[in-house]
């Protein structure tokens, strides 16, 4: 299937508004490899939403992982890590809330405004190692 760019969708919508039919548009642009079924779907989208580029309201996969309750739970679990020696990784938080660990990182960054990072062990610099470096 040929991927249609945003400019091509707008061109199709403009040609439709000028009175061209699907077959005339396909004949006008033979190098684009547009199919009649694809044009019909775009025309249906124009009829439903008024634009060839806008999606119908409610279409697409629902974003259940970023719900208000999950955001509150993630915020609570992340902020409580400094207290009482409790430490949970994003994978453990995800397993507890039954969502993906990528969703936990997304919630932490976008909604809770925290940066998730891994602590990396570094070399301890004492007087002996400083002297060796010089």
Steps between C-alpha positions, in 0.01 A plus 500: 500500500625846410545746787323828426667819619318789664551715189349228279195472726450875482540485120234226481265705715553809282441304179184352647374847591569606138270221381744228398394140555716216629575358154593842362743559786665160452531569126644848563778373728611159360849517657359524854359143488181607678229235519126563470432334835748734668333806345159375609624466860641851493172631357312323781731672750427837335126431524525396866742763635510773234873453442719239337763523774292502819407175665156417625453577870559194715696310236826334588607294797385639836774616733393311810850484650518877548176522696467727801503209744818352348668841507414538869624149581829553313547838669439345841733204439781713358483769767497246786830343396713732711302416814556192716764353265242379250622486141302389196623502143279607213463134405379413851257795500372387160449144625316626807266721296471251210616747233811515279825628648527744209166648611637545853801686362272712281276587797804581715643732238192671354250503787708488818785706342783270612793366304550126529862391485724216608772561753841413360785393724803726466858475616573635846762772482717509808846647547676196351295487179526876455876473522505219241293709259746788522 
